[in-house]
Amino acid sequence: MKRKMIGAAAAYMSGLFFAFFFTDIYGVVIFAAVSVIVFFGAKKRGFGMRDLCIIAVFFLIAFGVGKLHDYLCYDMIMNYSGHISSFSGKVSDYDIHERDGVSYVLEGRINEFQKAKVYMYSNDLGVDYGDEIIIDECVFSPIESDFLFDSETWNRSRHVFLQIDKCNEIVVKNNDSAHFRKILRGFRKNMIDKMTVIMGEETSAFLAGMIFGEKEYLDDNIRTSLYRSGIGHVLAVSGLHVSIIAAIIMRIFRRLHMNKYVSFAAVNLLLMFLIILANYPVSAIRAAIMLDIMYSARLFRRQSDPLNSIAAASLMICAVDPYAVYSGGFMLSLSGTFGIAVLAPFMTKDMPKDTMKERIFLSFMTAVWTTISIFPVSIFYFEETSLLSPVSNVLIVSVCTAAMVLGLLFIISGGIFTIVLYPAKWLIFAVFDVSEFIASLPFGRIPRLNDTIPKLIVIFGASVVGIYFCFGRRRLTSILIAVGILFSVVIIHLNLLHNENALTIAVLGRGNNAAVVLTDGTRTDIFDLSGHYRSPEYVRKYLMIKGIDHVDSLILSRNSPSQSVAYSYRLEPFADYGESSAYREIYIENEEYEFRSENVTVNYDGNELIIDGGAVVNFMPSKDNRISDNGLAVYYGNITKTTVIPPQNCIFLDDTDEFADVISGMNNFEIIISGSGQYKIRSL
């Protein structure tokens, strides 16, 4: 094995994946298949017994480290779930949300013994980094994912497993133990405020996303158009940003004839400052490590190898933090870097690049292969994936880069060079216009649809990598990738056709929050039952996952004026595409409503919603204690001790599992009704 670092890194990451994700019988089957591929490929590649031993040792070490990490870092902390405990710790991170709420990450000790990071959502306590919070009595609960966000996986990647549910009096002690982080946060906020004054909210929010990774300031609909056009990655401080910054600085230093060792140290100091300023994104750390390996190879007159650099960076990060494999940003960063630095050069090696036209085409094909590399991971983590990403990256990324460089000049100058923000503003407006046009093309994206399709695509992608490892032939790899793309398109379109031919009732929300999305063929209707302010967010995400391009009607039964405004904003990406130019809005507060189409009848009596599409589905508040006469009953709203439990099949939208004779605690699910009137229930 010529490049042992690559084999060691691949084995180590595989060991962590098997330790954390593949722990059931399917994991055993996958392990057996991977072992056969590795053994066969090793023989084809001429690996010796020593090489196989290195792979096996790194795999076993990673598997053991992963299991030990789970026991010491996860299981020990989770033992406190549901118990009354005390906690004292310092604020390590916090985010300010709408409606005056603040989410805190506290790092300290449970019962003055167990070290832990915990999550707490509360009113603004007026604390900052390093300030101490002491709670004498509190109850912890596991962090659970919601339909809107996989908070369990995201928090595990930053070692946060428990949240504080209930607590008594909170004691706050202000101190200056994190003075440097406070200064940086203040500096970041001051720069963003200055950019907002000069550039306006939308363009300054985009620039803040590129420089600091601060995406919360950006309008959701603009963010959607950026991701739909395939350039959403510019909003994450990643390898693109780090490599551009390093390349510009190194070029300046070469022009100044600065000593190469001094320039190498200066680049590292500046990158370190920017990574800290962006709050330590793992993608930027990985990119910085890779750049260090590449530039240090030049310093010591050795040939740098991109794949070897990727392997070394991933091995170093995962050795320090095994839970890095839970980070979607880390996985996307790795796949994107692999695509642009390894797969694209391998596939375009013999392409001509003498003329301008040939170089542009080469750039386009590099973007295509990078998109293909990212595709399995992006469809696994996001609601939809752009098919037009190669076009967008060739057209727009260079404009984004120019705006980012101007923004960095403003930041490095401490906000003195305000003149550079004006051309940055015009460039960003151009990015918005182009991305909005590309995003409006209905054929330009692939929806996630369900959890099974991304898993199949990831498995197929891994199979392609395995076969390439065994044979190492470019033509065979190209054919397999083409087959994989065809396979992905076919299964996605078959699912879309199946969805169009079925009557589907999606129930979205949690507890008091309930909305119903009814799809019948190409028609889509939304029934807001509870008037909860978060219902539009649930509906928006469902429409994106299912690849629904338009909405025919929106029926509001509670808080109609405020809900109308909220839905108008959340449904903006779906109002102008497809067959209809806009959806029809109907207010039915305290009124009866009837809707009929070819396959379905909907009735609303001011409280209960009944949908009859061959099978009858009833929706009613839990507090009413009513029993439906027929069909499937769906109860929304919090369950109380006085709630009457019907003796039939029913589903509670609340988080309850105490009733053994009902289907309960489903939260978000679909009811699919067949032509014969039978229904099946599928969790979202």
C-alpha positions as CSV (number, residue, x, y, z in Angstrom):
1,M,0.0,0.0,0.0
2,K,1.9,3.1,-1.3
3,R,-0.2,5.7,0.6
4,K,-0.8,4.2,4.0
5,M,-2.4,7.4,5.3
6,I,-5.4,6.9,2.9
7,G,-6.0,3.3,4.0
8,A,-5.6,4.2,7.7
9,A,-8.0,7.2,7.4
10,A,-10.6,5.2,5.5
11,A,-10.4,2.3,8.0
12,Y,-10.6,4.6,11.0
13,M,-13.7,6.5,9.7
14,S,-15.3,3.2,8.7
15,G,-14.7,1.9,12.3
16,L,-16.5,5.0,13.7
17,F,-19.4,4.5,11.4
18,F,-19.8,0.9,12.4
19,A,-19.5,1.8,16.1
20,F,-22.2,4.6,15.9
21,F,-24.6,3.8,13.0
22,F,-24.4,0.1,11.9
23,T,-25.1,-1.6,15.2
24,D,-27.9,-4.0,14.2
25,I,-28.2,-7.1,12.1
26,Y,-28.0,-4.9,8.9
27,G,-24.7,-3.6,10.2
28,V,-23.3,-7.2,10.3
29,V,-24.4,-7.8,6.7
30,I,-22.9,-4.5,5.6
31,F,-19.7,-5.3,7.4
32,A,-19.4,-8.6,5.7
33,A,-20.0,-7.1,2.3
34,V,-17.4,-4.3,2.9
35,S,-14.9,-6.9,4.2
36,V,-15.2,-8.9,1.0
37,I,-14.8,-5.8,-1.2
38,V,-11.8,-4.6,0.7
39,F,-10.1,-8.0,0.6
40,F,-10.8,-8.5,-3.1
41,G,-9.7,-4.9,-3.9
42,A,-6.6,-5.3,-1.8
43,K,-5.6,-8.3,-3.7
44,K,-6.2,-6.6,-7.1
45,R,-4.2,-3.6,-5.9
46,G,-1.3,-5.7,-4.8
47,F,-1.7,-5.0,-1.0
48,G,0.4,-7.3,1.2
49,M,-0.5,-8.8,4.6
50,R,1.1,-5.9,6.4
51,D,-1.2,-3.4,4.5
52,L,-4.3,-5.5,5.5
53,C,-3.1,-5.5,9.1
54,I,-2.8,-1.7,9.1
55,I,-6.4,-1.4,7.8
56,A,-7.7,-3.9,10.3
57,V,-5.9,-2.3,13.2
58,F,-7.1,1.2,12.5
59,F,-10.7,-0.1,12.0
60,L,-10.6,-2.0,15.3
61,I,-9.1,1.0,17.1
62,A,-11.7,3.3,15.8
63,F,-14.5,0.9,16.6
64,G,-13.2,0.6,20.2
65,V,-12.7,4.3,20.5
66,G,-16.3,4.9,19.3
67,K,-17.8,2.4,21.7
68,L,-15.7,3.7,24.6
69,H,-16.6,7.3,23.7
70,D,-20.3,6.3,23.7
71,Y,-19.9,4.7,27.2
72,L,-17.9,7.5,28.8
73,C,-19.4,10.5,27.0
74,Y,-23.0,9.5,26.2
75,D,-24.2,6.7,28.4
76,M,-22.9,8.1,31.6
77,I,-24.5,11.5,30.9
78,M,-27.8,10.0,29.7
79,N,-28.1,8.1,33.1
80,Y,-29.3,11.5,34.5
81,S,-32.2,11.7,32.2
82,G,-35.5,12.0,34.1
83,H,-33.9,12.5,37.5
84,I,-33.9,15.6,39.7
85,S,-30.4,16.8,39.7
86,S,-28.3,20.0,40.3
87,F,-26.2,21.7,37.6
88,S,-23.6,24.4,37.6
89,G,-21.7,25.4,34.5
90,K,-20.6,28.2,32.2
91,V,-22.1,29.5,29.0
92,S,-20.1,28.0,26.1
93,D,-22.6,29.1,23.4
94,Y,-25.9,30.8,22.9
95,D,-28.3,31.8,20.1
96,I,-31.0,34.5,20.4
97,H,-34.3,33.5,18.8
98,E,-37.5,35.2,17.8
99,R,-40.1,35.9,20.5
100,D,-37.4,36.8,23.0
101,G,-36.2,33.2,23.6
102,V,-32.6,32.3,24.0
103,S,-31.0,28.8,23.7
104,Y,-27.9,28.3,25.8
105,V,-25.3,25.6,25.8
106,L,-23.9,25.2,29.3
107,E,-20.7,23.4,30.0
108,G,-20.2,22.2,33.6
109,R,-21.1,19.4,36.1
110,I,-24.3,17.5,37.0
111,N,-24.5,17.0,40.8
112,E,-21.0,18.5,41.1
113,F,-19.7,15.2,39.6
114,Q,-20.5,14.4,36.0
115,K,-18.9,16.6,33.4
116,A,-21.5,17.5,30.7
117,K,-22.7,20.0,28.1
118,V,-26.4,20.6,28.4
119,Y,-29.0,22.6,26.4
120,M,-31.4,25.1,28.0
121,Y,-34.0,27.3,26.4
122,S,-35.3,30.2,28.4
123,N,-36.0,33.9,28.5
124,D,-33.0,36.1,28.0
125,L,-30.9,35.8,31.2
126,G,-28.6,38.6,30.3
127,V,-25.5,36.3,30.3
128,D,-22.6,36.0,27.9
129,Y,-19.7,33.6,27.2
130,G,-18.1,32.4,30.4
131,D,-20.8,33.5,32.7
132,E,-21.8,30.9,35.3
133,I,-25.3,29.5,35.8
134,I,-26.2,27.5,39.0
135,I,-29.4,25.5,39.3
136,D,-30.1,23.7,42.6
137,E,-32.9,21.4,41.2
138,C,-33.6,20.6,37.6
139,V,-35.0,17.7,35.5
140,F,-33.1,16.6,32.4
141,S,-34.5,15.0,29.3
142,P,-32.9,13.6,26.1
143,I,-32.7,16.0,23.2
144,E,-35.1,14.6,20.6
145,S,-35.3,15.4,16.9
146,D,-38.4,17.1,15.4
147,F,-39.8,16.9,11.9
148,L,-38.4,20.4,11.3
149,F,-34.8,19.7,12.5
150,D,-32.7,16.7,13.4
151,S,-31.5,18.3,16.6
152,E,-30.4,15.0,18.2
153,T,-27.8,14.3,15.6
154,W,-26.7,17.9,15.3
155,N,-26.3,18.3,19.1
156,R,-24.5,15.0,19.4
157,S,-21.9,16.3,16.9
158,R,-21.1,19.0,19.5
159,H,-21.4,16.7,22.5
160,V,-24.7,18.0,23.8
161,F,-27.1,15.1,24.8
162,L,-29.4,16.4,27.5
163,Q,-31.7,19.5,27.8
164,I,-33.0,21.1,31.0
165,D,-36.8,20.7,31.1
166,K,-37.8,22.0,34.5
167,C,-35.7,23.9,37.0
168,N,-36.1,26.0,40.1
169,E,-34.4,29.3,40.7
170,I,-31.5,30.1,38.4
171,V,-28.5,31.9,39.9
172,V,-26.3,33.8,37.5
173,K,-22.7,34.9,38.2
174,N,-21.1,37.2,35.6
175,N,-17.4,36.9,35.1
176,D,-14.7,37.6,32.4
177,S,-13.4,34.0,32.0
178,A,-14.3,34.1,28.3
179,H,-13.2,37.7,27.7
180,F,-11.6,36.9,24.3
181,R,-14.8,35.2,22.9
182,K,-16.9,38.1,24.1
183,I,-14.6,40.6,22.3
184,L,-14.9,38.5,19.1
185,R,-18.6,38.2,19.3
186,G,-18.9,42.0,19.9
187,F,-16.5,42.6,17.0
188,R,-18.6,40.3,14.7
189,K,-21.9,42.0,15.7
190,N,-20.3,45.5,15.2
191,M,-19.1,44.5,11.7
192,I,-22.5,43.1,10.7
193,D,-24.3,46.2,12.0
194,K,-22.1,48.4,10.0
195,M,-22.6,46.3,6.9
196,T,-26.4,46.4,7.4
197,V,-26.4,50.2,7.6
198,I,-24.5,50.6,4.3
199,M,-25.7,47.6,2.3
200,G,-29.2,46.8,3.7
201,E,-30.4,43.8,5.5
202,E,-30.6,41.2,2.7
203,T,-27.2,41.8,1.1
204,S,-25.4,42.3,4.5
205,A,-27.0,39.1,5.8
206,F,-25.6,37.2,2.8
207,L,-22.1,38.7,3.2
208,A,-22.2,37.8,7.0
209,G,-23.1,34.2,6.0
210,M,-20.1,33.9,3.7
211,I,-17.6,35.5,6.1
212,F,-18.9,34.5,9.6
213,G,-21.2,31.5,8.8
214,E,-24.0,33.6,10.3
215,K,-27.1,32.3,8.4
216,E,-29.8,33.3,10.8
217,Y,-29.9,36.9,9.5
218,L,-30.7,35.8,6.0
219,D,-34.3,35.8,4.7
220,D,-35.6,32.2,4.4
221,N,-36.9,32.6,0.9
222,I,-33.6,34.0,-0.3
223,R,-31.8,31.1,1.4
224,T,-34.2,28.7,-0.3
225,S,-33.4,30.1,-3.8
226,L,-29.7,29.9,-3.1
227,Y,-29.9,26.2,-2.1
228,R,-32.3,25.4,-4.9
229,S,-29.9,27.0,-7.4
230,G,-27.0,24.9,-5.9
231,I,-24.8,27.6,-4.3
232,G,-26.0,27.4,-0.7
233,H,-22.6,26.0,0.2
234,V,-21.1,29.6,0.0
235,L,-23.0,30.4,3.2
236,A,-20.9,28.0,5.2
237,V,-17.3,28.9,6.1
238,S,-15.6,26.0,4.4
239,G,-12.8,24.9,2.1
240,L,-13.8,27.3,-0.6
241,H,-13.3,30.3,1.7
242,V,-10.1,29.0,3.3
243,S,-8.5,28.2,0.0
244,I,-9.4,31.5,-1.6
245,I,-8.1,33.5,1.4
246,A,-4.9,31.5,1.5
247,A,-4.3,31.7,-2.2
248,I,-4.8,35.5,-2.2
249,I,-2.5,36.1,0.8
250,M,0.2,33.8,-0.6
251,R,0.1,35.5,-3.9
252,I,0.5,38.9,-2.2
253,F,3.4,37.7,-0.1
254,R,5.1,36.3,-3.2
255,R,4.8,39.6,-5.0
256,L,6.4,41.2,-1.9
257,H,9.2,38.6,-2.0
258,M,8.5,37.7,1.6
259,N,10.3,34.7,3.1
260,K,8.3,31.5,2.4
261,Y,8.4,30.4,6.1
262,V,7.3,33.8,7.3
263,S,4.4,33.9,4.8
264,F,3.4,30.4,5.8
265,A,3.2,31.4,9.4
266,A,1.3,34.6,8.6
267,V,-1.3,32.7,6.5
268,N,-1.8,30.3,9.4
269,L,-2.3,33.1,11.9
270,L,-4.9,34.9,9.7
271,L,-6.7,31.6,9.0
272,M,-6.8,30.8,12.7
273,F,-8.2,34.3,13.4
274,L,-11.0,33.8,10.7
275,I,-11.8,30.3,12.0
276,I,-12.2,31.6,15.5
277,L,-14.2,34.6,14.3
278,A,-16.6,32.1,12.5
279,N,-17.0,30.1,15.7
280,Y,-14.7,27.1,14.8
281,P,-16.6,25.4,11.9
282,V,-15.3,21.9,11.4
283,S,-15.3,22.3,7.6
284,A,-13.0,25.3,7.8
285,I,-10.7,23.4,10.3
286,R,-10.5,20.5,7.9
287,A,-9.7,22.8,5.0
288,A,-7.0,24.6,7.0
289,I,-5.3,21.3,8.0
290,M,-5.4,20.2,4.3
291,L,-3.8,23.5,3.2
292,D,-1.2,23.2,5.9
293,I,-0.2,19.8,4.6
294,M,-0.1,20.9,1.0
295,Y,1.9,24.1,1.7
296,S,4.2,22.4,4.1
297,A,5.0,19.8,1.5
298,R,6.1,22.6,-0.8
299,L,8.2,24.1,2.0
300,F,10.1,20.8,2.4
301,R,10.3,20.2,-1.3
302,R,7.9,17.2,-1.3
303,Q,5.1,16.5,-3.7
304,S,1.6,17.1,-2.2
305,D,-1.2,14.7,-2.8
306,P,-4.8,16.0,-2.4
307,L,-6.3,12.6,-1.5
308,N,-3.5,12.1,1.1
309,S,-4.2,15.5,2.5
310,I,-7.9,14.8,2.8
311,A,-7.2,11.5,4.5
312,A,-4.7,13.1,7.0
313,A,-7.2,16.0,7.8
314,S,-10.1,13.6,8.4
315,L,-8.0,11.2,10.5
316,M,-6.7,14.1,12.7
317,I,-10.2,15.5,13.2
318,C,-11.9,12.1,13.9
319,A,-9.0,11.1,16.2
320,V,-9.5,14.2,18.3
321,D,-13.4,14.1,18.1
322,P,-15.0,10.8,17.1
323,Y,-18.4,12.5,17.1
324,A,-17.3,14.6,14.1
325,V,-18.9,11.9,11.9
326,Y,-22.3,13.0,13.1
327,S,-21.7,16.5,11.6
328,G,-23.4,17.0,8.3
329,G,-21.1,19.9,7.6
330,F,-18.1,17.7,8.0
331,M,-19.4,15.0,5.7
332,L,-20.5,17.5,3.0
333,S,-17.1,19.2,3.3
334,L,-15.3,15.9,2.8
335,S,-17.4,14.8,-0.1
336,G,-17.1,18.2,-1.8
337,T,-13.3,18.4,-1.4
338,F,-13.0,14.8,-2.6
339,G,-15.0,15.8,-5.7
340,I,-13.1,18.9,-6.6
341,A,-9.6,17.7,-5.7
342,V,-9.7,14.0,-6.5
343,L,-12.7,12.8,-8.6
344,A,-12.9,15.8,-11.0
345,P,-9.1,15.8,-11.9
346,F,-9.3,12.0,-12.3
347,M,-12.2,12.2,-14.7
348,T,-11.0,15.3,-16.6
349,K,-7.4,14.4,-16.8
350,D,-7.2,14.1,-20.6
351,M,-9.5,17.0,-21.4
352,P,-7.9,19.8,-23.4
353,K,-7.5,23.2,-21.8
354,D,-5.6,25.4,-24.3
355,T,-8.3,27.8,-25.4
356,M,-10.7,29.9,-23.3
357,K,-13.7,27.8,-24.5
358,E,-11.9,24.6,-23.4
359,R,-11.0,26.0,-20.0
360,I,-14.6,27.1,-19.4
361,F,-15.9,23.7,-20.4
362,L,-13.3,22.1,-18.1
363,S,-14.5,24.3,-15.2
364,F,-18.1,23.2,-16.0
365,M,-17.1,19.5,-16.0
366,T,-15.2,20.0,-12.7
367,A,-18.4,21.5,-11.2
368,V,-20.4,18.5,-12.6
369,W,-18.1,15.9,-11.0
370,T,-18.1,17.8,-7.7
371,T,-21.9,17.9,-7.7
372,I,-22.0,14.2,-8.4
373,S,-19.6,13.6,-5.5
374,I,-21.8,15.7,-3.1
375,F,-25.1,14.4,-4.3
376,P,-25.5,11.3,-2.1
377,V,-24.6,13.2,1.0
378,S,-26.7,16.3,0.2
379,I,-29.8,14.4,-0.5
380,F,-29.3,12.6,2.8
381,Y,-29.2,15.8,4.8
382,F,-31.4,18.2,2.9
383,E,-35.0,18.4,1.7
384,E,-34.0,18.7,-1.9
385,T,-30.9,18.8,-4.1
386,S,-30.1,21.1,-7.0
387,L,-29.5,19.5,-10.5
388,L,-28.4,22.9,-11.8
389,S,-25.5,23.2,-9.4
390,P,-22.8,22.9,-12.0
391,V,-24.3,25.8,-14.1
392,S,-24.8,27.9,-11.0
393,N,-21.3,27.3,-9.7
394,V,-19.7,28.3,-13.0
395,L,-21.9,31.4,-13.3
396,I,-22.2,32.6,-9.7
397,V,-19.5,31.4,-7.4
398,S,-16.8,33.7,-8.9
399,V,-19.2,36.6,-8.3
400,C,-19.7,35.4,-4.7
401,T,-15.9,35.1,-4.3
402,A,-15.4,38.7,-5.4
403,A,-18.0,39.9,-2.9
404,M,-16.5,37.9,-0.1
405,V,-13.0,39.3,-0.8
406,L,-14.4,42.8,-0.6
407,G,-16.1,41.9,2.6
408,L,-12.9,40.5,4.1
409,L,-11.1,43.7,3.2
410,F,-13.7,45.6,5.2
411,I,-13.4,43.2,8.1
412,I,-9.6,43.1,8.2
413,S,-9.6,46.9,8.1
414,G,-11.7,46.9,11.2
415,G,-14.6,48.5,9.3
416,I,-12.6,51.5,8.0
417,F,-12.8,50.6,4.2
418,T,-16.5,51.1,3.9
419,I,-16.2,52.0,0.2
420,V,-15.6,48.3,-0.7
421,L,-19.1,47.4,0.5
422,Y,-20.9,49.3,-2.3
423,P,-19.5,47.1,-5.1
424,A,-20.0,44.1,-2.9
425,K,-23.7,45.0,-2.5
426,W,-24.2,45.2,-6.3
427,L,-22.4,41.9,-6.8
428,I,-24.7,40.2,-4.2
429,F,-27.8,41.6,-5.8
430,A,-26.7,40.1,-9.1
431,V,-26.2,36.7,-7.3
432,F,-29.8,37.0,-5.9
433,D,-31.3,37.7,-9.3
434,V,-29.5,34.8,-11.1
435,S,-30.1,32.3,-8.2
436,E,-33.8,33.3,-8.1
437,F,-34.2,32.7,-11.8
438,I,-32.4,29.3,-11.6
439,A,-34.4,28.3,-8.5
440,S,-37.7,29.1,-10.3
441,L,-37.0,26.4,-12.9
442,P,-39.2,23.4,-11.8
443,F,-36.9,20.7,-13.4
444,G,-33.8,22.0,-11.5
445,R,-34.1,20.0,-8.3
446,I,-34.6,16.6,-6.9
447,P,-36.8,16.2,-3.7
448,R,-35.8,13.9,-0.9
449,L,-39.3,12.3,-0.8
450,N,-38.6,9.9,2.1
451,D,-35.9,8.4,4.2
452,T,-35.4,5.2,2.1
453,I,-34.4,6.9,-1.2
454,P,-31.4,8.8,0.3
455,K,-30.2,5.6,2.0
456,L,-30.4,3.7,-1.3
457,I,-28.4,6.4,-3.1
458,V,-25.7,6.5,-0.4
459,I,-25.4,2.7,-0.6
460,F,-25.1,2.8,-4.4
461,G,-22.5,5.6,-4.1
462,A,-20.5,3.6,-1.6
463,S,-20.7,0.6,-4.0
464,V,-19.3,2.7,-6.8
465,V,-16.4,3.8,-4.6
466,G,-15.8,0.1,-3.6
467,I,-15.8,-1.1,-7.3
468,Y,-13.4,1.8,-8.2
469,F,-11.1,0.6,-5.3
470,C,-11.2,-2.9,-6.7
471,F,-10.5,-2.1,-10.4
472,G,-9.4,1.6,-10.6
473,R,-10.6,2.1,-14.2
474,R,-11.9,5.4,-15.3
475,R,-14.3,4.1,-18.0
476,L,-15.8,1.6,-15.6
477,T,-16.2,4.3,-12.9
478,S,-17.9,6.6,-15.4
479,I,-20.4,3.9,-16.4
480,L,-21.2,3.0,-12.8
481,I,-21.8,6.7,-11.9
482,A,-24.0,7.0,-15.0
483,V,-26.0,3.9,-13.9
484,G,-26.2,5.3,-10.4
485,I,-27.6,8.7,-11.6
486,L,-30.1,6.8,-13.8
487,F,-31.0,4.6,-10.9
488,S,-31.6,7.7,-8.7
489,V,-33.7,9.5,-11.2
490,V,-35.8,6.4,-11.9
491,I,-36.6,5.6,-8.3
492,I,-37.4,9.3,-7.5
493,H,-39.7,9.6,-10.5
494,L,-41.4,6.3,-9.8
495,N,-42.1,7.6,-6.3
496,L,-43.4,10.9,-7.6
497,L,-45.7,9.1,-10.0
498,H,-46.9,6.9,-7.1
499,N,-47.6,10.0,-5.0
500,E,-49.6,11.5,-7.9
501,N,-51.8,8.4,-8.2
502,A,-52.5,8.1,-4.4
503,L,-54.6,10.2,-2.1
504,T,-52.3,11.3,0.7
505,I,-53.2,13.0,3.9
506,A,-50.1,14.5,5.7
507,V,-50.6,15.4,9.4
508,L,-48.0,17.9,10.5
509,G,-47.3,19.5,13.9
510,R,-46.8,18.6,17.5
511,G,-49.2,18.9,20.4
512,N,-51.4,21.9,19.9
513,N,-49.9,22.5,16.5
514,A,-51.8,20.7,13.7
515,A,-52.0,21.2,10.0
516,V,-53.2,18.8,7.3
517,V,-51.8,18.7,3.7
518,L,-54.1,16.9,1.3
519,T,-52.7,15.8,-2.1
520,D,-54.9,14.2,-4.7
521,G,-53.2,13.7,-8.0
522,T,-51.6,17.0,-8.9
523,R,-53.8,19.0,-6.5
524,T,-52.6,20.2,-3.1
525,D,-54.7,21.7,-0.4
526,I,-53.7,22.9,3.1
527,F,-56.0,22.9,6.1
528,D,-54.7,24.8,9.1
529,L,-56.6,23.3,12.1
530,S,-54.9,25.0,15.1
531,G,-53.7,28.4,14.0
532,H,-50.3,27.8,15.6
533,Y,-47.6,30.1,14.5
534,R,-45.2,27.2,13.6
535,S,-47.7,25.4,11.3
536,P,-46.4,27.2,8.2
537,E,-42.9,26.0,8.9
538,Y,-44.1,22.4,9.0
539,V,-46.1,22.8,5.8
540,R,-43.2,24.4,4.0
541,K,-40.7,21.7,4.8
542,Y,-43.2,18.9,3.8
543,L,-43.9,20.5,0.4
544,M,-40.1,20.8,-0.2
545,I,-39.5,17.1,0.8
546,K,-42.3,15.9,-1.5
547,G,-41.3,18.0,-4.5
548,I,-44.6,19.8,-4.6
549,D,-44.4,22.8,-6.8
550,H,-47.6,24.6,-6.1
551,V,-50.5,24.9,-3.7
552,D,-54.1,25.2,-4.9
553,S,-55.9,26.3,-1.7
554,L,-55.2,27.3,1.9
555,I,-58.0,26.9,4.4
556,L,-57.5,28.7,7.7
557,S,-59.7,27.9,10.8
558,R,-57.9,29.8,13.6
559,N,-56.1,33.1,13.9
560,S,-56.7,33.8,10.2
561,P,-55.2,37.3,9.8
562,S,-51.8,36.4,11.4
563,Q,-51.7,32.9,9.8
564,S,-52.5,34.5,6.4
565,V,-49.4,36.7,6.7
566,A,-47.2,33.7,8.0
567,Y,-48.3,31.4,5.2
568,S,-47.9,34.1,2.5
569,Y,-44.3,34.3,3.5
570,R,-43.6,30.6,4.0
571,L,-45.4,29.6,0.8
572,E,-43.7,32.2,-1.4
573,P,-41.6,29.6,-3.2
574,F,-44.7,27.5,-4.1
575,A,-47.1,30.3,-5.2
576,D,-45.7,31.0,-8.7
577,Y,-44.7,27.6,-10.0
578,G,-46.6,24.8,-11.5
579,E,-50.2,25.0,-12.8
580,S,-51.5,27.8,-10.7
581,S,-50.2,31.4,-10.4
582,A,-51.3,31.7,-6.7
583,Y,-53.1,29.7,-4.1
584,R,-56.7,30.4,-3.1
585,E,-57.1,31.5,0.6
586,I,-60.3,30.7,2.5
587,Y,-61.2,31.8,6.1
588,I,-63.5,29.4,7.9
589,E,-63.3,30.5,11.5
590,N,-66.5,29.3,13.4
591,E,-68.1,28.4,10.1
592,E,-69.0,25.2,8.2
593,Y,-67.1,24.3,5.1
594,E,-67.5,21.6,2.4
595,F,-65.0,20.8,-0.4
596,R,-65.6,18.2,-3.1
597,S,-63.4,16.9,-5.9
598,E,-63.4,13.8,-8.1
599,N,-61.9,11.5,-5.4
600,V,-62.3,13.2,-2.1
601,T,-64.9,15.0,0.1
602,V,-63.9,17.3,2.9
603,N,-66.3,18.6,5.6
604,Y,-65.6,21.0,8.5
605,D,-68.2,21.9,11.1
606,G,-66.3,24.6,13.0
607,N,-64.3,22.1,15.0
608,E,-64.0,18.7,13.4
609,L,-62.5,18.0,10.0
610,I,-63.6,14.9,8.1
611,I,-61.8,13.8,5.0
612,D,-63.5,11.0,3.0
613,G,-61.5,9.5,0.1
614,G,-62.8,6.0,0.3
615,A,-61.6,5.7,3.9
616,V,-62.8,8.2,6.4
617,V,-60.3,10.2,8.5
618,N,-61.5,12.5,11.3
619,F,-59.5,15.3,12.9
620,M,-60.6,16.8,16.3
621,P,-59.1,18.5,19.3
622,S,-58.2,16.1,22.2
623,K,-59.8,18.5,24.8
624,D,-63.3,17.9,23.3
625,N,-63.4,14.3,24.5
626,R,-65.5,13.3,21.5
627,I,-65.6,9.9,20.0
628,S,-65.8,9.6,16.2
629,D,-68.4,7.3,14.8
630,N,-66.3,5.8,12.0
631,G,-62.9,5.7,10.3
632,L,-59.5,6.7,11.6
633,A,-59.5,9.4,14.3
634,V,-56.6,11.8,14.7
635,Y,-56.6,13.9,17.9
636,Y,-54.4,17.0,18.2
637,G,-53.8,19.2,21.2
638,N,-52.3,18.2,24.6
639,I,-53.7,15.2,26.3
640,T,-55.1,15.7,29.8
641,K,-56.1,13.3,32.6
642,T,-59.7,13.8,31.6
643,T,-59.3,12.9,28.0
644,V,-61.6,10.1,26.9
645,I,-59.7,7.4,25.0
646,P,-61.8,6.0,22.2
647,P,-62.1,2.2,21.9
648,Q,-61.0,2.3,18.3
649,N,-57.9,3.0,16.2
650,C,-56.9,6.6,16.9
651,I,-53.7,8.6,16.6
652,F,-52.6,11.3,19.0
653,L,-50.5,14.1,17.6
654,D,-49.1,14.7,21.1
655,D,-46.0,13.0,22.5
656,T,-47.8,10.2,24.4
657,D,-47.2,6.5,24.6
658,E,-49.1,5.6,27.7
659,F,-52.1,4.1,25.9
660,A,-51.4,0.6,24.6
661,D,-54.6,0.2,22.7
662,V,-54.1,3.2,20.4
663,I,-51.6,4.4,17.9
664,S,-50.1,7.3,19.8
665,G,-47.3,9.9,19.7
666,M,-47.0,9.9,15.9
667,N,-46.4,13.6,15.6
668,N,-45.8,13.9,11.8
669,F,-47.0,11.2,9.5
670,E,-48.8,10.4,6.2
671,I,-52.0,8.5,5.7
672,I,-52.1,6.9,2.2
673,I,-55.5,5.8,1.1
674,S,-55.8,3.2,-1.7
675,G,-58.6,3.0,-4.3
676,S,-60.2,0.1,-2.3
677,G,-60.5,2.4,0.8
678,Q,-57.7,0.8,2.7
679,Y,-55.2,3.1,4.4
680,K,-51.6,2.8,5.6
681,I,-49.8,5.1,7.9
682,R,-46.2,6.1,7.3
683,S,-44.0,8.2,9.7
684,L,-42.3,11.3,8.3
